[in-house]
Amino acid sequence: MSISFDIPDEIYNEARSLAEAHHLPIEEVFVTAFAEQLPAWHRLLERKARGGRAKFLTVLDHSYIS
């Protein structure tokens, strides 16, 4: 599979430096970084499914800064 997207120069340059330092194709750097973030996205979606606006407002009502 092949995709194309724009990457900010700063991120691309950092990824390119990392790829060169470890003798990897830059695509592998991006795929690895993306794959490492997938579990975090799944956790967020699971938490979203368990929550709701009412729960959120209840937590806000019971929290305060001393």
mmCIF file as Biopython writes it, N, C-alpha, C and O atoms, coordinates in Angstrom:
data_model
#
loop_
_atom_site.group_PDB
_atom_site.id
_atom_site.type_symbol
_atom_site.label_atom_id
_atom_site.label_alt_id
_atom_site.label_comp_id
_atom_site.label_asym_id
_atom_site.label_entity_id
_atom_site.label_seq_id
_atom_site.pdbx_PDB_ins_code
_atom_site.Cartn_x
_atom_site.Cartn_y
_atom_site.Cartn_z
_atom_site.occupancy
_atom_site.B_iso_or_equiv
_atom_site.auth_seq_id
_atom_site.auth_asym_id
_atom_site.pdbx_PDB_model_num
ATOM 1   N N  . MET A ? 1  ? 0.851   -1.166 0.000  1.0 0.0 1  A 1 
ATOM 2   C CA . MET A ? 1  ? 0.000   0.000  0.000  1.0 0.0 1  A 1 
ATOM 3   C C  . MET A ? 1  ? 0.895   1.227  0.000  1.0 0.0 1  A 1 
ATOM 4   O O  . MET A ? 1  ? 1.975   1.232  0.590  1.0 0.0 1  A 1 
ATOM 5   N N  . SER A ? 2  ? 0.434   2.237  -0.656 1.0 0.0 2  A 1 
ATOM 6   C CA . SER A ? 2  ? 1.185   3.482  -0.728 1.0 0.0 2  A 1 
ATOM 7   C C  . SER A ? 2  ? 0.243   4.641  -0.454 1.0 0.0 2  A 1 
ATOM 8   O O  . SER A ? 2  ? -0.869  4.686  -0.981 1.0 0.0 2  A 1 
ATOM 9   N N  . ILE A ? 3  ? 0.695   5.585  0.379  1.0 0.0 3  A 1 
ATOM 10  C CA . ILE A ? 3  ? -0.085  6.796  0.639  1.0 0.0 3  A 1 
ATOM 11  C C  . ILE A ? 3  ? 0.840   7.991  0.510  1.0 0.0 3  A 1 
ATOM 12  O O  . ILE A ? 3  ? 2.064   7.858  0.510  1.0 0.0 3  A 1 
ATOM 13  N N  . SER A ? 4  ? 0.234   9.153  0.400  1.0 0.0 4  A 1 
ATOM 14  C CA . SER A ? 4  ? 1.001   10.380 0.283  1.0 0.0 4  A 1 
ATOM 15  C C  . SER A ? 4  ? 0.361   11.433 1.180  1.0 0.0 4  A 1 
ATOM 16  O O  . SER A ? 4  ? -0.859  11.595 1.188  1.0 0.0 4  A 1 
ATOM 17  N N  . PHE A ? 5  ? 1.192   12.148 1.937  1.0 0.0 5  A 1 
ATOM 18  C CA . PHE A ? 5  ? 0.672   13.231 2.769  1.0 0.0 5  A 1 
ATOM 19  C C  . PHE A ? 5  ? 1.788   14.229 3.039  1.0 0.0 5  A 1 
ATOM 20  O O  . PHE A ? 5  ? 2.970   13.914 2.905  1.0 0.0 5  A 1 
ATOM 21  N N  . ASP A ? 6  ? 1.390   15.441 3.421  1.0 0.0 6  A 1 
ATOM 22  C CA . ASP A ? 6  ? 2.351   16.490 3.714  1.0 0.0 6  A 1 
ATOM 23  C C  . ASP A ? 6  ? 2.804   16.384 5.162  1.0 0.0 6  A 1 
ATOM 24  O O  . ASP A ? 6  ? 2.001   16.139 6.061  1.0 0.0 6  A 1 
ATOM 25  N N  . ILE A ? 7  ? 4.083   16.569 5.372  1.0 0.0 7  A 1 
ATOM 26  C CA . ILE A ? 7  ? 4.682   16.510 6.697  1.0 0.0 7  A 1 
ATOM 27  C C  . ILE A ? 7  ? 5.408   17.833 6.922  1.0 0.0 7  A 1 
ATOM 28  O O  . ILE A ? 7  ? 6.149   18.290 6.051  1.0 0.0 7  A 1 
ATOM 29  N N  . PRO A ? 8  ? 5.201   18.447 8.077  1.0 0.0 8  A 1 
ATOM 30  C CA . PRO A ? 8  ? 5.935   19.691 8.344  1.0 0.0 8  A 1 
ATOM 31  C C  . PRO A ? 8  ? 7.443   19.453 8.240  1.0 0.0 8  A 1 
ATOM 32  O O  . PRO A ? 8  ? 7.950   18.403 8.634  1.0 0.0 8  A 1 
ATOM 33  N N  . ASP A ? 9  ? 8.142   20.445 7.705  1.0 0.0 9  A 1 
ATOM 34  C CA . ASP A ? 9  ? 9.581   20.324 7.477  1.0 0.0 9  A 1 
ATOM 35  C C  . ASP A ? 9  ? 10.340  19.907 8.733  1.0 0.0 9  A 1 
ATOM 36  O O  . ASP A ? 9  ? 11.239  19.070 8.660  1.0 0.0 9  A 1 
ATOM 37  N N  . GLU A ? 10 ? 9.993   20.474 9.871  1.0 0.0 10 A 1 
ATOM 38  C CA . GLU A ? 10 ? 10.709  20.173 11.111 1.0 0.0 10 A 1 
ATOM 39  C C  . GLU A ? 10 ? 10.605  18.686 11.462 1.0 0.0 10 A 1 
ATOM 40  O O  . GLU A ? 10 ? 11.596  18.070 11.854 1.0 0.0 10 A 1 
ATOM 41  N N  . ILE A ? 11 ? 9.422   18.117 11.325 1.0 0.0 11 A 1 
ATOM 42  C CA . ILE A ? 11 ? 9.229   16.696 11.626 1.0 0.0 11 A 1 
ATOM 43  C C  . ILE A ? 11 ? 9.952   15.832 10.599 1.0 0.0 11 A 1 
ATOM 44  O O  . ILE A ? 11 ? 10.601  14.848 10.953 1.0 0.0 11 A 1 
ATOM 45  N N  . TYR A ? 12 ? 9.836   16.203 9.333  1.0 0.0 12 A 1 
ATOM 46  C CA . TYR A ? 12 ? 10.503  15.434 8.281  1.0 0.0 12 A 1 
ATOM 47  C C  . TYR A ? 12 ? 12.016  15.427 8.487  1.0 0.0 12 A 1 
ATOM 48  O O  . TYR A ? 12 ? 12.659  14.383 8.377  1.0 0.0 12 A 1 
ATOM 49  N N  . ASN A ? 13 ? 12.573  16.592 8.784  1.0 0.0 13 A 1 
ATOM 50  C CA . ASN A ? 13 ? 14.031  16.680 8.963  1.0 0.0 13 A 1 
ATOM 51  C C  . ASN A ? 13 ? 14.492  15.853 10.162 1.0 0.0 13 A 1 
ATOM 52  O O  . ASN A ? 13 ? 15.542  15.212 10.110 1.0 0.0 13 A 1 
ATOM 53  N N  . GLU A ? 14 ? 13.714  15.867 11.233 1.0 0.0 14 A 1 
ATOM 54  C CA . GLU A ? 14 ? 14.078  15.066 12.398 1.0 0.0 14 A 1 
ATOM 55  C C  . GLU A ? 14 ? 14.002  13.572 12.076 1.0 0.0 14 A 1 
ATOM 56  O O  . GLU A ? 14 ? 14.876  12.797 12.465 1.0 0.0 14 A 1 
ATOM 57  N N  . ALA A ? 15 ? 12.948  13.181 11.361 1.0 0.0 15 A 1 
ATOM 58  C CA . ALA A ? 15 ? 12.801  11.777 10.975 1.0 0.0 15 A 1 
ATOM 59  C C  . ALA A ? 15 ? 13.924  11.353 10.017 1.0 0.0 15 A 1 
ATOM 60  O O  . ALA A ? 15 ? 14.451  10.246 10.121 1.0 0.0 15 A 1 
ATOM 61  N N  . ARG A ? 16 ? 14.276  12.233 9.098  1.0 0.0 16 A 1 
ATOM 62  C CA . ARG A ? 16 ? 15.360  11.925 8.156  1.0 0.0 16 A 1 
ATOM 63  C C  . ARG A ? 16 ? 16.680  11.733 8.894  1.0 0.0 16 A 1 
ATOM 64  O O  . ARG A ? 16 ? 17.435  10.811 8.586  1.0 0.0 16 A 1 
ATOM 65  N N  . SER A ? 17 ? 16.959  12.597 9.864  1.0 0.0 17 A 1 
ATOM 66  C CA . SER A ? 17 ? 18.192  12.469 10.650 1.0 0.0 17 A 1 
ATOM 67  C C  . SER A ? 17 ? 18.212  11.161 11.420 1.0 0.0 17 A 1 
ATOM 68  O O  . SER A ? 17 ? 19.238  10.482 11.481 1.0 0.0 17 A 1 
ATOM 69  N N  . LEU A ? 18 ? 17.092  10.814 12.001 1.0 0.0 18 A 1 
ATOM 70  C CA . LEU A ? 18 ? 16.986  9.559  12.745 1.0 0.0 18 A 1 
ATOM 71  C C  . LEU A ? 18 ? 17.196  8.361  11.813 1.0 0.0 18 A 1 
ATOM 72  O O  . LEU A ? 18 ? 17.914  7.418  12.145 1.0 0.0 18 A 1 
ATOM 73  N N  . ALA A ? 19 ? 16.560  8.419  10.650 1.0 0.0 19 A 1 
ATOM 74  C CA . ALA A ? 19 ? 16.693  7.327  9.682  1.0 0.0 19 A 1 
ATOM 75  C C  . ALA A ? 19 ? 18.141  7.171  9.233  1.0 0.0 19 A 1 
ATOM 76  O O  . ALA A ? 19 ? 18.648  6.052  9.152  1.0 0.0 19 A 1 
ATOM 77  N N  . GLU A ? 20 ? 18.802  8.275  8.942  1.0 0.0 20 A 1 
ATOM 78  C CA . GLU A ? 20 ? 20.201  8.217  8.506  1.0 0.0 20 A 1 
ATOM 79  C C  . GLU A ? 20 ? 21.099  7.674  9.613  1.0 0.0 20 A 1 
ATOM 80  O O  . GLU A ? 20 ? 22.003  6.881  9.351  1.0 0.0 20 A 1 
ATOM 81  N N  . ALA A ? 21 ? 20.850  8.102  10.851 1.0 0.0 21 A 1 
ATOM 82  C CA . ALA A ? 21 ? 21.683  7.672  11.972 1.0 0.0 21 A 1 
ATOM 83  C C  . ALA A ? 21 ? 21.578  6.173  12.214 1.0 0.0 21 A 1 
ATOM 84  O O  . ALA A ? 21 ? 22.532  5.543  12.671 1.0 0.0 21 A 1 
ATOM 85  N N  . HIS A ? 22 ? 20.410  5.602  11.906 1.0 0.0 22 A 1 
ATOM 86  C CA . HIS A ? 22 ? 20.187  4.175  12.166 1.0 0.0 22 A 1 
ATOM 87  C C  . HIS A ? 22 ? 20.160  3.341  10.885 1.0 0.0 22 A 1 
ATOM 88  O O  . HIS A ? 22 ? 19.803  2.163  10.908 1.0 0.0 22 A 1 
ATOM 89  N N  . HIS A ? 23 ? 20.540  3.963  9.772  1.0 0.0 23 A 1 
ATOM 90  C CA . HIS A ? 23 ? 20.600  3.278  8.476  1.0 0.0 23 A 1 
ATOM 91  C C  . HIS A ? 23 ? 19.261  2.611  8.135  1.0 0.0 23 A 1 
ATOM 92  O O  . HIS A ? 23 ? 19.208  1.441  7.757  1.0 0.0 23 A 1 
ATOM 93  N N  . LEU A ? 24 ? 18.183  3.393  8.282  1.0 0.0 24 A 1 
ATOM 94  C CA . LEU A ? 24 ? 16.837  2.899  7.979  1.0 0.0 24 A 1 
ATOM 95  C C  . LEU A ? 24 ? 16.220  3.744  6.883  1.0 0.0 24 A 1 
ATOM 96  O O  . LEU A ? 24 ? 16.586  4.906  6.710  1.0 0.0 24 A 1 
ATOM 97  N N  . PRO A ? 25 ? 15.287  3.169  6.144  1.0 0.0 25 A 1 
ATOM 98  C CA . PRO A ? 25 ? 14.521  4.003  5.222  1.0 0.0 25 A 1 
ATOM 99  C C  . PRO A ? 25 ? 13.625  4.941  6.036  1.0 0.0 25 A 1 
ATOM 100 O O  . PRO A ? 25 ? 13.101  4.549  7.078  1.0 0.0 25 A 1 
ATOM 101 N N  . ILE A ? 26 ? 13.453  6.152  5.572  1.0 0.0 26 A 1 
ATOM 102 C CA . ILE A ? 26 ? 12.643  7.118  6.313  1.0 0.0 26 A 1 
ATOM 103 C C  . ILE A ? 26 ? 11.204  6.616  6.479  1.0 0.0 26 A 1 
ATOM 104 O O  . ILE A ? 26 ? 10.551  6.914  7.479  1.0 0.0 26 A 1 
ATOM 105 N N  . GLU A ? 27 ? 10.717  5.861  5.506  1.0 0.0 27 A 1 
ATOM 106 C CA . GLU A ? 27 ? 9.364   5.308  5.610  1.0 0.0 27 A 1 
ATOM 107 C C  . GLU A ? 27 ? 9.227   4.420  6.847  1.0 0.0 27 A 1 
ATOM 108 O O  . GLU A ? 27 ? 8.186   4.414  7.504  1.0 0.0 27 A 1 
ATOM 109 N N  . GLU A ? 28 ? 10.282  3.675  7.155  1.0 0.0 28 A 1 
ATOM 110 C CA . GLU A ? 28 ? 10.236  2.792  8.322  1.0 0.0 28 A 1 
ATOM 111 C C  . GLU A ? 28 ? 10.137  3.595  9.615  1.0 0.0 28 A 1 
ATOM 112 O O  . GLU A ? 28 ? 9.473   3.172  10.561 1.0 0.0 28 A 1 
ATOM 113 N N  . VAL A ? 29 ? 10.791  4.745  9.656  1.0 0.0 29 A 1 
ATOM 114 C CA . VAL A ? 29 ? 10.705  5.606  10.836 1.0 0.0 29 A 1 
ATOM 115 C C  . VAL A ? 29 ? 9.262   6.057  11.042 1.0 0.0 29 A 1 
ATOM 116 O O  . VAL A ? 29 ? 8.742   5.998  12.157 1.0 0.0 29 A 1 
ATOM 117 N N  . PHE A ? 30 ? 8.619   6.506  9.970  1.0 0.0 30 A 1 
ATOM 118 C CA . PHE A ? 30 ? 7.235   6.974  10.090 1.0 0.0 30 A 1 
ATOM 119 C C  . PHE A ? 30 ? 6.270   5.837  10.418 1.0 0.0 30 A 1 
ATOM 120 O O  . PHE A ? 30 ? 5.372   6.007  11.242 1.0 0.0 30 A 1 
ATOM 121 N N  . VAL A ? 31 ? 6.447   4.691  9.785  1.0 0.0 31 A 1 
ATOM 122 C CA . VAL A ? 31 ? 5.561   3.553  10.054 1.0 0.0 31 A 1 
ATOM 123 C C  . VAL A ? 31 ? 5.707   3.094  11.496 1.0 0.0 31 A 1 
ATOM 124 O O  . VAL A ? 31 ? 4.714   2.790  12.158 1.0 0.0 31 A 1 
ATOM 125 N N  . THR A ? 32 ? 6.942   3.043  11.985 1.0 0.0 32 A 1 
ATOM 126 C CA . THR A ? 32 ? 7.174   2.624  13.367 1.0 0.0 32 A 1 
ATOM 127 C C  . THR A ? 32 ? 6.548   3.608  14.342 1.0 0.0 32 A 1 
ATOM 128 O O  . THR A ? 32 ? 5.903   3.199  15.307 1.0 0.0 32 A 1 
ATOM 129 N N  . ALA A ? 33 ? 6.730   4.883  14.103 1.0 0.0 33 A 1 
ATOM 130 C CA . ALA A ? 33 ? 6.154   5.903  14.990 1.0 0.0 33 A 1 
ATOM 131 C C  . ALA A ? 33 ? 4.625   5.815  14.995 1.0 0.0 33 A 1 
ATOM 132 O O  . ALA A ? 33 ? 3.996   5.901  16.049 1.0 0.0 33 A 1 
ATOM 133 N N  . PHE A ? 34 ? 4.049   5.646  13.833 1.0 0.0 34 A 1 
ATOM 134 C CA . PHE A ? 34 ? 2.593   5.528  13.734 1.0 0.0 34 A 1 
ATOM 135 C C  . PHE A ? 34 ? 2.103   4.277  14.457 1.0 0.0 34 A 1 
ATOM 136 O O  . PHE A ? 34 ? 1.132   4.333  15.211 1.0 0.0 34 A 1 
ATOM 137 N N  . ALA A ? 35 ? 2.765   3.167  14.230 1.0 0.0 35 A 1 
ATOM 138 C CA . ALA A ? 35 ? 2.359   1.905  14.851 1.0 0.0 35 A 1 
ATOM 139 C C  . ALA A ? 35 ? 2.438   1.985  16.377 1.0 0.0 35 A 1 
ATOM 140 O O  . ALA A ? 35 ? 1.611   1.398  17.075 1.0 0.0 35 A 1 
ATOM 141 N N  . GLU A ? 36 ? 3.420   2.703  16.886 1.0 0.0 36 A 1 
ATOM 142 C CA . GLU A ? 36 ? 3.547   2.845  18.337 1.0 0.0 36 A 1 
ATOM 143 C C  . GLU A ? 36 ? 2.432   3.689  18.936 1.0 0.0 36 A 1 
ATOM 144 O O  . GLU A ? 36 ? 2.129   3.553  20.121 1.0 0.0 36 A 1 
ATOM 145 N N  . GLN A ? 37 ? 1.822   4.551  18.147 1.0 0.0 37 A 1 
ATOM 146 C CA . GLN A ? 37 ? 0.748   5.411  18.642 1.0 0.0 37 A 1 
ATOM 147 C C  . GLN A ? 37 ? -0.633  4.766  18.566 1.0 0.0 37 A 1 
ATOM 148 O O  . GLN A ? 37 ? -1.566  5.231  19.221 1.0 0.0 37 A 1 
ATOM 149 N N  . LEU A ? 38 ? -0.775  3.710  17.782 1.0 0.0 38 A 1 
ATOM 150 C CA . LEU A ? 38 ? -2.094  3.073  17.637 1.0 0.0 38 A 1 
ATOM 151 C C  . LEU A ? 38 ? -2.704  2.620  18.963 1.0 0.0 38 A 1 
ATOM 152 O O  . LEU A ? 38 ? -3.891  2.857  19.184 1.0 0.0 38 A 1 
ATOM 153 N N  . PRO A ? 39 ? -1.949  1.981  19.852 1.0 0.0 39 A 1 
ATOM 154 C CA . PRO A ? 39 ? -2.554  1.585  21.132 1.0 0.0 39 A 1 
ATOM 155 C C  . PRO A ? 39 ? -3.097  2.776  21.929 1.0 0.0 39 A 1 
ATOM 156 O O  . PRO A ? 39 ? -4.131  2.658  22.585 1.0 0.0 39 A 1 
ATOM 157 N N  . ALA A ? 40 ? -2.414  3.907  21.876 1.0 0.0 40 A 1 
ATOM 158 C CA . ALA A ? 40 ? -2.892  5.101  22.583 1.0 0.0 40 A 1 
ATOM 159 C C  . ALA A ? 40 ? -4.219  5.573  21.998 1.0 0.0 40 A 1 
ATOM 160 O O  . ALA A ? 40 ? -5.117  5.965  22.743 1.0 0.0 40 A 1 
ATOM 161 N N  . TRP A ? 41 ? -4.353  5.540  20.679 1.0 0.0 41 A 1 
ATOM 162 C CA . TRP A ? 41 ? -5.620  5.927  20.046 1.0 0.0 41 A 1 
ATOM 163 C C  . TRP A ? 41 ? -6.729  4.971  20.450 1.0 0.0 41 A 1 
ATOM 164 O O  . TRP A ? 41 ? -7.852  5.402  20.713 1.0 0.0 41 A 1 
ATOM 165 N N  . HIS A ? 42 ? -6.430  3.685  20.503 1.0 0.0 42 A 1 
ATOM 166 C CA . HIS A ? 42 ? -7.443  2.702  20.914 1.0 0.0 42 A 1 
ATOM 167 C C  . HIS A ? 42 ? -7.888  2.950  22.352 1.0 0.0 42 A 1 
ATOM 168 O O  . HIS A ? 42 ? -9.078  2.868  22.659 1.0 0.0 42 A 1 
ATOM 169 N N  . ARG A ? 43 ? -6.936  3.253  23.233 1.0 0.0 43 A 1 
ATOM 170 C CA . ARG A ? 43 ? -7.293  3.543  24.631 1.0 0.0 43 A 1 
ATOM 171 C C  . ARG A ? 43 ? -8.185  4.767  24.725 1.0 0.0 43 A 1 
ATOM 172 O O  . ARG A ? 43 ? -9.149  4.775  25.490 1.0 0.0 43 A 1 
ATOM 173 N N  . LEU A ? 44 ? -7.874  5.807  23.953 1.0 0.0 44 A 1 
ATOM 174 C CA . LEU A ? 44 ? -8.705  7.013  23.968 1.0 0.0 44 A 1 
ATOM 175 C C  . LEU A ? 44 ? -10.120 6.717  23.481 1.0 0.0 44 A 1 
ATOM 176 O O  . LEU A ? 44 ? -11.092 7.212  24.050 1.0 0.0 44 A 1 
ATOM 177 N N  . LEU A ? 45 ? -10.232 5.916  22.438 1.0 0.0 45 A 1 
ATOM 178 C CA . LEU A ? 45 ? -11.564 5.578  21.930 1.0 0.0 45 A 1 
ATOM 179 C C  . LEU A ? 45 ? -12.349 4.750  22.945 1.0 0.0 45 A 1 
ATOM 180 O O  . LEU A ? 45 ? -13.559 4.926  23.088 1.0 0.0 45 A 1 
ATOM 181 N N  . GLU A ? 46 ? -11.666 3.853  23.646 1.0 0.0 46 A 1 
ATOM 182 C CA . GLU A ? 46 ? -12.339 3.065  24.682 1.0 0.0 46 A 1 
ATOM 183 C C  . GLU A ? 46 ? -12.814 3.956  25.821 1.0 0.0 46 A 1 
ATOM 184 O O  . GLU A ? 46 ? -13.931 3.798  26.313 1.0 0.0 46 A 1 
ATOM 185 N N  . ARG A ? 47 ? -11.974 4.886  26.238 1.0 0.0 47 A 1 
ATOM 186 C CA . ARG A ? 47 ? -12.366 5.805  27.312 1.0 0.0 47 A 1 
ATOM 187 C C  . ARG A ? 47 ? -13.521 6.684  26.871 1.0 0.0 47 A 1 
ATOM 188 O O  . ARG A ? 47 ? -14.428 6.962  27.655 1.0 0.0 47 A 1 
ATOM 189 N N  . LYS A ? 48 ? -13.493 7.124  25.615 1.0 0.0 48 A 1 
ATOM 190 C CA . LYS A ? 48 ? -14.577 7.948  25.086 1.0 0.0 48 A 1 
ATOM 191 C C  . LYS A ? 48 ? -15.891 7.180  25.130 1.0 0.0 48 A 1 
ATOM 192 O O  . LYS A ? 48 ? -16.932 7.742  25.469 1.0 0.0 48 A 1 
ATOM 193 N N  . ALA A ? 49 ? -15.843 5.901  24.789 1.0 0.0 49 A 1 
ATOM 194 C CA . ALA A ? 49 ? -17.057 5.079  24.777 1.0 0.0 49 A 1 
ATOM 195 C C  . ALA A ? 49 ? -17.625 4.900  26.185 1.0 0.0 49 A 1 
ATOM 196 O O  . ALA A ? 49 ? -18.839 4.786  26.354 1.0 0.0 49 A 1 
ATOM 197 N N  . ARG A ? 50 ? -16.753 4.875  27.195 1.0 0.0 50 A 1 
ATOM 198 C CA . ARG A ? 50 ? -17.217 4.691  28.580 1.0 0.0 50 A 1 
ATOM 199 C C  . ARG A ? 50 ? -17.729 5.985  29.191 1.0 0.0 50 A 1 
ATOM 200 O O  . ARG A ? 50 ? -18.528 5.961  30.127 1.0 0.0 50 A 1 
ATOM 201 N N  . GLY A ? 51 ? -17.276 7.102  28.672 1.0 0.0 51 A 1 
ATOM 202 C CA . GLY A ? 51 ? -17.603 8.391  29.268 1.0 0.0 51 A 1 
ATOM 203 C C  . GLY A ? 51 ? -18.790 9.055  28.611 1.0 0.0 51 A 1 
ATOM 204 O O  . GLY A ? 51 ? -19.550 8.430  27.870 1.0 0.0 51 A 1 
ATOM 205 N N  . GLY A ? 52 ? -18.928 10.295 28.889 1.0 0.0 52 A 1 
ATOM 206 C CA . GLY A ? 52 ? -19.990 11.090 28.305 1.0 0.0 52 A 1 
ATOM 207 C C  . GLY A ? 52 ? -19.963 12.477 28.919 1.0 0.0 52 A 1 
ATOM 208 O O  . GLY A ? 52 ? -19.251 12.725 29.892 1.0 0.0 52 A 1 
ATOM 209 N N  . ARG A ? 53 ? -20.728 13.359 28.354 1.0 0.0 53 A 1 
ATOM 210 C CA . ARG A ? 53 ? -20.749 14.742 28.827 1.0 0.0 53 A 1 
ATOM 211 C C  . ARG A ? 53 ? -21.195 14.817 30.287 1.0 0.0 53 A 1 
ATOM 212 O O  . ARG A ? 53 ? -20.619 15.571 31.072 1.0 0.0 53 A 1 
ATOM 213 N N  . ALA A ? 54 ? -22.214 14.044 30.656 1.0 0.0 54 A 1 
ATOM 214 C CA . ALA A ? 54 ? -22.721 14.084 32.028 1.0 0.0 54 A 1 
ATOM 215 C C  . ALA A ? 54 ? -21.634 13.671 33.025 1.0 0.0 54 A 1 
ATOM 216 O O  . ALA A ? 54 ? -21.469 14.314 34.062 1.0 0.0 54 A 1 
ATOM 217 N N  . LYS A ? 55 ? -20.891 12.602 32.715 1.0 0.0 55 A 1 
ATOM 218 C CA . LYS A ? 55 ? -19.808 12.161 33.595 1.0 0.0 55 A 1 
ATOM 219 C C  . LYS A ? 55 ? -18.727 13.240 33.691 1.0 0.0 55 A 1 
ATOM 220 O O  . LYS A ? 55 ? -18.206 13.520 34.771 1.0 0.0 55 A 1 
ATOM 221 N N  . PHE A ? 56 ? -18.408 13.831 32.561 1.0 0.0 56 A 1 
ATOM 222 C CA . PHE A ? 56 ? -17.395 14.873 32.517 1.0 0.0 56 A 1 
ATOM 223 C C  . PHE A ? 56 ? -17.795 16.047 33.407 1.0 0.0 56 A 1 
ATOM 224 O O  . PHE A ? 56 ? -16.981 16.538 34.190 1.0 0.0 56 A 1 
ATOM 225 N N  . LEU A ? 57 ? -19.038 16.497 33.291 1.0 0.0 57 A 1 
ATOM 226 C CA . LEU A ? 57 ? -19.505 17.625 34.094 1.0 0.0 57 A 1 
ATOM 227 C C  . LEU A ? 57 ? -19.547 17.276 35.577 1.0 0.0 57 A 1 
ATOM 228 O O  . LEU A ? 57 ? -19.274 18.128 36.423 1.0 0.0 57 A 1 
ATOM 229 N N  . THR A ? 58 ? -19.886 16.031 35.898 1.0 0.0 58 A 1 
ATOM 230 C CA . THR A ? 58 ? -19.889 15.594 37.293 1.0 0.0 58 A 1 
ATOM 231 C C  . THR A ? 58 ? -18.484 15.669 37.878 1.0 0.0 58 A 1 
ATOM 232 O O  . THR A ? 58 ? -18.299 16.134 39.003 1.0 0.0 58 A 1 
ATOM 233 N N  . VAL A ? 59 ? -17.504 15.213 37.119 1.0 0.0 59 A 1 
ATOM 234 C CA . VAL A ? 59 ? -16.113 15.280 37.585 1.0 0.0 59 A 1 
ATOM 235 C C  . VAL A ? 59 ? -15.703 16.732 37.788 1.0 0.0 59 A 1 
ATOM 236 O O  . VAL A ? 59 ? -15.054 17.061 38.781 1.0 0.0 59 A 1 
ATOM 237 N N  . LEU A ? 60 ? -16.072 17.593 36.864 1.0 0.0 60 A 1 
ATOM 238 C CA . LEU A ? 60 ? -15.722 19.003 37.013 1.0 0.0 60 A 1 
ATOM 239 C C  . LEU A ? 60 ? -16.383 19.609 38.248 1.0 0.0 60 A 1 
ATOM 240 O O  . LEU A ? 60 ? -15.767 20.408 38.954 1.0 0.0 60 A 1 
ATOM 241 N N  . ASP A ? 61 ? -17.612 19.240 38.508 1.0 0.0 61 A 1 
ATOM 242 C CA . ASP A ? 61 ? -18.318 19.751 39.685 1.0 0.0 61 A 1 
ATOM 243 C C  . ASP A ? 61 ? -17.653 19.338 40.984 1.0 0.0 61 A 1 
ATOM 244 O O  . ASP A ? 61 ? -17.721 20.069 41.972 1.0 0.0 61 A 1 
ATOM 245 N N  . HIS A ? 62 ? -17.013 18.179 40.999 1.0 0.0 62 A 1 
ATOM 246 C CA . HIS A ? 62 ? -16.421 17.655 42.228 1.0 0.0 62 A 1 
ATOM 247 C C  . HIS A ? 62 ? -14.918 17.906 42.326 1.0 0.0 62 A 1 
ATOM 248 O O  . HIS A ? 62 ? -14.277 17.467 43.281 1.0 0.0 62 A 1 
ATOM 249 N N  . SER A ? 63 ? -14.366 18.595 41.367 1.0 0.0 63 A 1 
ATOM 250 C CA . SER A ? 63 ? -12.928 18.885 41.434 1.0 0.0 63 A 1 
ATOM 251 C C  . SER A ? 63 ? -12.732 20.373 41.694 1.0 0.0 63 A 1 
ATOM 252 O O  . SER A ? 63 ? -13.536 21.209 41.282 1.0 0.0 63 A 1 
ATOM 253 N N  . TYR A ? 64 ? -11.670 20.670 42.371 1.0 0.0 64 A 1 
ATOM 254 C CA . TYR A ? 64 ? -11.342 22.066 42.647 1.0 0.0 64 A 1 
ATOM 255 C C  . TYR A ? 64 ? -9.835  22.201 42.847 1.0 0.0 64 A 1 
ATOM 256 O O  . TYR A ? 64 ? -9.123  21.226 43.090 1.0 0.0 64 A 1 
ATOM 257 N N  . ILE A ? 65 ? -9.392  23.411 42.738 1.0 0.0 65 A 1 
ATOM 258 C CA . ILE A ? 65 ? -7.981  23.696 42.959 1.0 0.0 65 A 1 
ATOM 259 C C  . ILE A ? 65 ? -7.888  24.424 44.290 1.0 0.0 65 A 1 
ATOM 260 O O  . ILE A ? 65 ? -8.552  25.441 44.488 1.0 0.0 65 A 1 
ATOM 261 N N  . SER A ? 66 ? -7.067  23.913 45.209 1.0 0.0 66 A 1 
ATOM 262 C CA . SER A ? 66 ? -6.945  24.573 46.505 1.0 0.0 66 A 1 
ATOM 263 C C  . SER A ? 66 ? -5.859  25.597 46.492 1.0 0.0 66 A 1 
ATOM 264 O O  . SER A ? 66 ? -5.617  26.252 47.505 1.0 0.0 66 A 1 
#
